[in-house]
Amino acid sequence: MTAIRILCAAAIAFAAIAAAWTAPASAQQSVSQPERQIMVMVGRPTDVLRSGSGYGESLSGSASKRLARRIAAQFGLALVDAWPMPMVGVDCFIMRVPDGRSAQQAADLVARDSRVAWTQPVQLYTAQAARPVQAGDPLFPAQPAARQWQLAKLHRVATGSGVRIAVVDSGIDANHPDLAGQVAVNRNFVAGRPMAAEKHGTGVAGIIAARADNGIGLAGIAPGARLLGLRACWQGTAKTLCDSFSLAKALYFAIDQQAPVINMSLSGPDDRLLRQLLKVAMGKGESVVAAFDRTQSDGGFPASVPGVIAVSDASGAGAGVYVAPGRDVPTTQPGGRWFLVNGSSFAAAHVSGLLALVRQRGSTLSPTLVAKNGYVDACATLAYAGRNCQCSCVPPGSARVTLRR
């Protein structure tokens, strides 16, 4: 290990040692066992939402709420939660399926009702992080982006100042010394689980926007950006999990807040409601970045959705998939600590930060990433966007430049 790398590692280790929003009442209800729940969509006019208003509108006492109660009673279900989503023309109701019936059977039965737009079981998603490196190793490697992307040179050109990035993930530790002041919004969309600072969300947040030049920890790809921490996932025993309802609420909020970059470092089954929301987001010029799931032939959902920027931490993922740093990456962890992380989740976070740099000067509806053999060339991306950066950011031997929108 070089002397520089040892010094960087020692600095991180030293820093590691040295170192509310309340959800709506409906979201506070206990809705455990999402696998026993279905989502029932009741149609509503799409023109009721005006720009910048209508998010989280109460459904209490509304006609659609009364209809949902009647539907639940008719089919022997329990109505447990609700959320208005006028941007896609529906009100979404969560209904619990009693034991003895599968969620899919219940959804299929309710879908036959002419009063219902569509139904679907609540689905589960997982964050795309590999097994974390255990804490306590005295030597931490330097940030891969500092070498591969020449991060110091990028920051002379742009820092993401004024750009908001929605992080749809598990809870972020907004009090971490490397994230203090970086999280503009920290909201909880997970029903029945109180807000918490969790590993995956905090790690993704640090890679994107950790404070630079503060004498501790690391520097985010876009330290001038501000984060919308949208907790739609929770930290399980072995994995970070999300369900389709919490993801839909968080994604809807990100769109309503006009966040130009939305990071979704997760993967799971295809989902009609989430797909419609993604279409709305991209139709408004927002960039959606997702982690590529190497266990799925198509990279998993939402990475497989056309227009979503799919990112992997290693080559060989296939055409149209970007590769960014995602191995042995030091980042923030709850409790003022720093760990090493691995996985496509964290590669996606790098690209979200880079898009914030591109968007810093003016509104770019469709930022272009420049890649060489799949590897994102961060400096060439900034240069292509009109922000001169005299550097090369990809491994030696990379060849042809490919522009992808």
C-alpha atoms as one frame of an Amber mdcrd trajectory, in Angstrom:
protein
   0.000   0.000   0.000   1.397   3.391  -0.919   2.223   6.015   1.667  -0.608
   8.226   0.395  -3.107   5.416   0.733  -1.919   4.629   4.261  -2.226   8.297
   5.247  -5.747   8.480   3.815  -6.694   5.292   5.607  -5.241   6.524   8.879
  -7.134   9.818   8.549 -10.414   7.983   8.078  -9.689   5.654  10.976  -8.806
   8.606  13.213 -11.975  10.443  12.217 -14.013   7.336  12.944 -12.572   7.117
  16.441 -12.743  10.871  17.115 -15.861  11.253  16.066 -38.701  15.618  11.850
 -40.903  15.423  10.301 -43.694  13.226  11.740 -45.530  10.983   9.266 -49.235
  11.529   8.673 -51.537   9.707  11.068 -52.416   7.144   8.410 -48.753   6.298
   7.925 -48.316   5.796  11.668 -50.676   2.841  11.712 -49.145  -0.548  12.196
 -49.074  -2.302   8.846 -46.668  -5.125   9.590 -46.417  -8.128   7.308 -46.581
  -6.316   3.936 -46.777  -9.730   2.277 -50.314  -9.961   3.733 -51.451  -6.689
   2.136 -52.753  -5.519  -1.221 -52.858  -2.075  -2.840 -56.263  -1.070  -4.199
 -56.295   1.852  -6.639 -59.475   3.900  -6.887 -59.599   6.339  -9.791 -59.748
  10.099  -9.350 -59.488  13.094 -11.727 -55.896  13.850 -12.727 -56.443  17.611
 -12.901 -57.017  18.122  -9.184 -53.314  18.552  -8.473 -51.733  21.859  -9.226
 -47.979  22.299  -9.283 -46.470  22.404  -5.811 -49.666  21.512  -3.972 -51.746
  18.543  -3.011 -49.111  16.199  -1.602 -50.372  14.213   1.354 -53.910  15.538
   0.991 -56.091  13.899   3.623 -58.500  11.207   2.467 -60.390  11.224   5.749
 -64.133  11.326   5.065 -63.642  11.562   1.291 -65.896   9.774  -1.164 -63.048
   7.498  -2.253 -62.309   6.615   1.387 -65.932   5.669   1.941 -65.849   3.601
  -1.233 -62.663   1.864  -0.078 -64.315   0.958   3.233 -67.249  -0.589   1.359
 -64.900  -2.542  -0.912 -62.878  -3.821   2.057 -66.031  -4.926   3.861 -67.433
  -6.606   0.759 -64.309  -8.698   0.197 -63.524  -9.425   3.848 -60.435  -7.220
   4.012 -59.226  -4.680   6.575 -58.498  -1.113   5.414 -55.264  -0.076   7.127
 -53.765   2.858   5.212 -54.347   5.278   2.345 -52.460   7.800   0.245 -53.667
  10.163  -2.510 -51.690  10.060  -5.769 -53.448  12.484  -8.121 -50.417  12.723
 -10.418 -51.235   9.213 -11.627 -54.990   9.648 -11.228 -55.617   7.334  -8.264
 -56.071   7.149  -4.529 -54.099   4.216  -3.137 -55.577   2.119  -0.320 -53.784
  -0.601   1.629 -55.943  -3.538   2.682 -54.877  -6.428   4.887 -55.706  -9.941
   3.712 -56.870 -12.373   6.408 -55.082 -15.650   7.007 -56.101 -18.457   4.713
 -56.052 -16.348   1.540 -53.035 -15.239  -0.455 -52.481 -11.596  -1.297 -52.486
 -12.410  -5.007 -55.827 -14.237  -4.748 -57.351 -11.285  -2.909 -55.952  -8.787
  -5.422 -57.310 -10.787  -8.355 -60.747 -10.962  -6.757 -60.968  -7.251  -5.937
 -59.682  -6.311  -9.412 -62.918  -7.642 -10.898 -64.882  -4.869  -9.157 -65.774
  -2.170 -11.691 -65.224   0.529  -9.060 -61.520  -0.335  -8.843 -58.864   0.958
 -11.282 -56.445  -1.883 -10.477 -55.022  -3.907  -7.614 -51.652  -5.418  -6.768
 -50.028  -7.175  -3.811 -47.624  -5.097  -1.732 -44.158  -6.210  -2.849 -40.765
  -6.259  -1.166 -37.504  -4.725  -2.433 -33.932  -4.986  -1.175 -31.047  -2.539
  -1.146 -28.202  -3.599  -3.440 -25.349  -3.604  -0.948 -22.872  -6.445  -0.663
 -21.788  -7.797   2.714 -20.215  -4.832   4.545 -16.614  -4.805   5.676 -16.554
  -5.075   9.455 -15.546  -2.059  11.497 -12.240  -2.049  13.303  -9.828  -2.475
  10.381  -7.159   0.177  11.072  -6.395   0.757   7.397  -9.120   2.254   5.241
  -8.395   2.765   1.550  -8.750   6.170   0.003 -11.993   6.971  -1.790 -12.014
   5.209  -5.193 -13.545   8.307  -6.810 -10.609  10.396  -5.643  -8.423   8.342
  -7.986 -10.731   7.005 -10.674 -12.741  10.207 -11.070 -10.062  12.677  -9.881
 -12.587  14.138  -7.482 -10.496  17.155  -6.498 -10.421  18.326 -10.124 -14.181
  17.777 -10.458 -14.806  19.985  -7.447 -12.865  22.830  -9.018 -15.537  22.805
 -11.715 -18.721  22.021  -9.781 -19.888  20.797  -6.376 -23.602  20.350  -7.042
 -24.439  23.645  -5.374 -28.157  24.395  -5.390 -29.153  20.922  -6.619 -31.459
  18.716  -4.549 -31.114  14.942  -4.665 -33.907  12.693  -3.394 -32.487   9.643
  -1.629 -35.229   7.009  -1.524 -33.673   4.609   0.956 -33.509   3.679   4.616
 -33.079   6.341   7.312 -30.247   8.872   7.096 -28.277  10.016  10.137 -28.631
  13.751   9.508 -26.583  14.469  12.647 -23.489  12.679  11.398 -20.595  15.189
  11.430 -19.998  14.593   7.706 -23.697  15.125   6.898 -24.584  17.984   9.247
 -26.428  20.616   7.218 -26.531  18.431   4.098 -30.012  16.952   4.615 -32.680
  19.523   3.786 -35.596  17.125   4.353 -35.703  13.930   6.421 -39.096  12.208
   6.217 -40.376   8.793   7.141 -42.702   6.933   4.765 -42.468   3.518   6.422
 -45.724   2.812   8.229 -45.506   1.318  11.690 -41.752   1.858  12.057 -40.418
   4.990  13.783 -37.791   7.125  12.076 -34.286   5.750  12.571 -30.731   6.417
  11.394 -29.761   3.325   9.397 -26.653   2.009   7.697 -27.653   1.784   4.045
 -29.343   5.175   3.711 -26.615   6.924   5.693 -23.937   5.260   3.535 -25.600
   6.283   0.271 -26.058   9.835   1.574 -22.380  10.138   2.494 -21.148   9.069
  -0.931 -23.431  11.609  -2.579 -23.034  14.654  -0.377 -20.634  14.280   2.560
 -19.216  17.670   3.531 -15.902  18.583   1.929 -12.953  20.369   3.535 -14.269
  19.975   7.092 -11.170  18.172   8.340 -12.867  14.794   8.950 -14.134  11.793
   7.035 -14.548  12.053   3.286 -15.851  14.327   0.541 -19.075  13.507  -1.255
 -19.284  13.528  -5.036 -21.601  16.553  -4.758 -20.831  18.205  -1.408 -22.689
  21.350  -2.459 -25.948  19.476  -3.077 -28.731  19.109  -0.535 -30.447  15.830
   0.177 -34.094  14.944   0.511 -33.874  11.961   2.850 -36.977   9.908   2.040
 -37.106   6.853   4.269 -39.002   4.174   2.344 -36.888   1.230   3.553 -35.912
  -0.212   6.903 -32.887  -2.051   8.208 -33.600  -5.751   8.702 -31.498  -8.397
  10.393 -29.550  -9.280   7.244 -30.901  -6.939   4.551 -32.329  -3.481   4.041
 -35.933  -3.955   2.887 -38.609  -1.741   1.317 -42.211  -2.324   0.281 -43.988
  -0.982  -2.776 -46.363   1.264  -0.810 -43.611   3.057   1.138 -41.610   3.413
  -2.079 -44.615   4.849  -3.925 -45.215   7.465  -1.223 -41.557   8.504  -1.160
 -41.257   8.600  -4.952 -44.450  10.645  -5.210 -43.028  13.137  -2.696 -39.760
  13.407  -4.657 -41.692  14.186  -7.843 -43.951  16.668  -6.077 -40.864  18.440
  -4.680 -39.347  18.562  -8.186 -36.092  16.920  -7.137 -33.983  16.868 -10.331
 -32.143  13.689  -9.273 -33.746  10.673  -7.584 -31.503   7.915  -6.235 -33.026
   4.435  -5.771 -30.281   2.047  -4.649 -32.608  -0.945  -4.508 -34.147  -3.709
  -6.568 -37.251  -5.870  -6.612 -40.200  -7.027  -8.715 -41.808  -4.964 -11.439
 -44.623  -2.814 -10.100 -47.366  -1.016 -12.012 -47.793   1.935  -9.648 -44.063
   2.543  -9.264 -43.606   2.252 -13.025 -46.258   4.936 -13.600 -44.618   7.223
 -11.048 -41.214   6.713 -12.664 -42.732   7.635 -16.017 -44.118  10.850 -14.507
 -40.736  11.692 -12.952 -38.779  11.185 -16.151 -41.461  13.022 -18.119 -40.756
  16.051 -15.942 -37.038  15.848 -16.773 -35.972  14.278 -13.482 -33.082  11.802
 -13.576 -33.765   8.484 -11.844 -30.693   6.439 -10.889 -31.078   2.809  -9.798
 -28.783   0.027  -8.631 -28.299  -2.858 -11.089 -29.132  -6.233  -9.525 -26.661
  -8.791 -10.872 -28.850 -11.682  -9.680 -31.566 -10.681 -12.168 -31.183 -11.169
 -15.914 -32.611  -7.705 -16.647 -30.969  -5.997 -13.686 -34.144  -5.934 -11.626
 -36.709  -3.190 -11.140 -36.439  -0.183 -11.384 -33.066  -0.501 -13.159 -34.773
  -2.320 -16.051 -37.237   0.514 -16.766 -36.421   2.385 -20.012 -34.992   5.805
 -19.194 -33.851   4.858 -15.684 -30.060   5.078 -15.328 -28.888   1.598 -14.305
 -25.548   1.486 -12.481 -23.365  -1.472 -11.492 -20.198  -1.713  -9.439 -18.538
  -4.041 -11.956 -18.302  -4.559 -15.695 -20.103  -7.322 -17.526 -23.600  -6.196
 -16.560 -24.608  -5.736 -20.201 -25.340  -3.004 -22.705 -26.814   0.204 -21.392
 -25.539  -0.324 -17.837 -23.040   2.138 -16.414 -20.142   1.156 -14.177 -19.079
   3.434 -11.322 -16.956   3.027  -8.170 -18.627   0.641  -5.746 -15.921  -1.492
  -4.141 -14.207  -0.744  -0.831 -15.785   2.690  -0.620 -15.431   4.548   2.697
 -18.612   6.328   3.680 -20.682   7.568   6.580 -22.454   5.279   9.037 -24.842
   6.051  11.925 -23.373   7.268  15.183 -20.645   9.458  13.677 -18.739   6.520
  12.225 -17.252   5.536   8.860 -17.199   2.036   7.332 -16.201   0.477   4.031
 -19.094  -0.518   1.778 -19.510  -2.499  -1.439 -22.217  -2.960  -4.037 -24.221
  -1.427  -6.853 -26.139   0.658  -4.323 -23.054   2.750  -3.752 -22.051   2.847
  -7.425 -25.489   4.353  -8.118 -24.869   6.971  -5.428 -21.709   8.072  -7.262
 -23.680   8.653 -10.460 -26.422  10.576  -8.634 -23.769  12.888  -7.239 -22.209
  13.325 -10.676 -25.583  14.269 -12.179 -25.872  16.988  -9.540 -22.543  18.426
 -10.747 -23.849  18.420 -14.320 -27.088  20.134 -13.314 -25.450  22.780 -11.140
 -25.288  25.429 -13.841 -28.703  25.678 -15.388 -31.550  23.212 -15.774 -30.505
  20.289 -17.966 -33.562  18.159 -18.704 -31.603  15.180 -20.015 -28.031  15.168
 -18.695 -25.705  12.991 -20.756 -23.300  10.571 -19.136 -20.092   9.828 -21.008
 -18.752   6.317 -20.635 -15.788   4.380 -21.975 -16.538   0.679 -22.305 -19.296
   1.137 -19.768 -17.140   2.947 -17.182 -18.453   6.405 -16.381 -15.933   9.099
 -17.275 -16.872  11.816 -14.806 -14.575  14.485 -16.188 -15.625  13.868 -19.795
 -19.248  14.036 -18.617 -18.671  17.490 -17.145 -16.750  18.577 -20.229 -19.592
  17.420 -22.482 -21.991  19.454 -20.346 -19.902  22.564 -21.003 -17.949  22.506
 -17.758 -14.323  22.193 -18.761 -12.452  19.562 -16.792  -8.970  18.632 -17.986
  -8.639  15.118 -16.638  -9.268  11.465 -17.435 -11.354   9.464 -15.012 -11.450
   5.870 -16.213  -9.036   2.927 -15.945  -6.118   2.806 -18.412  -6.817   0.870
 -21.577 -10.423   1.975 -21.918 -11.262   2.719 -25.486 -14.177   4.164 -27.432
 -16.314   6.937 -25.915 -20.027   6.219 -25.940 -22.635   8.896 -25.303 -25.867
   7.719 -23.734 -28.897   9.767 -22.783
